[in-house]
Amino acid sequence: MELERLSPTLLRGTFHAYELSALVAAARYLVETAPKDVPAESLEQLSQLLAGYDQQLRKLPAAQQ
């Protein structure tokens, strides 16, 4: 994994597919099974992030072997 700061509030990340997959799986798990003390606003933000991820993933061409 590599992170680069482009501006104070903008980062660029480079991940291996398995690294990003692990992060997305953990986020989905949290959204689906979050304890009651996790703020609803946080879960909504995470849900929106996952929706954006899913949208971008659909735009990607299939991986070449």
N, C-alpha and C positions, 0 to 999 in steps of 0.2 A: 504494500500500500504506500502511496505517496500523496502528500498534501502540499498544495502551493497556495499561498495567500496572494490573491489578485488585488484586493482592496481590503479595508478594515472589516467589511461585512460580506466579502465574497471569497470563497475558497474553491479550488479545483482539486478534485480527487482522482487518482488513477488507481484502480483496483484490479486484481485478478478476479475472474468471474466467481470463483468459490468464496472469495472474501466478501464481495458485494452480496452474494447469495446468503451468506451467513448473517450479515447485518439485516437484510430484508426479512429473512425468516424470523429473526429475533423481534423485529418491529411488528410483524404480523401476529406473532404469539402474544406480545404485550397488548396489542389492540383487542385481541379476542379474549384474553384471560386476565385483564388488568384487575388488580385489587381495587376495592372501593375507594382507597385513599389516593389513587392517581386522579388528578384533576381532569374533569371532562374536557376542558379546553386543550390540555396536553394530548389527550387521546384523539381529539378532532384534528389537531395539527399533524399528528403522526398519520392519521388516516388520509389526510390530504396529501402528505408527502408520498405515501404508498400509492395513491391514485395517480399522482404525477409520474412516479416510477413505472407503474404499469403502462401508462400511456406512452412513455418514451420507449419502453421495451418493445411495444408493438410496432414501433417505427423502425427498429433495427433490422437490418438484413440478417438472414441466417448465417451462422458461423461457417466459415470455410475450413475444411479439414486438410 
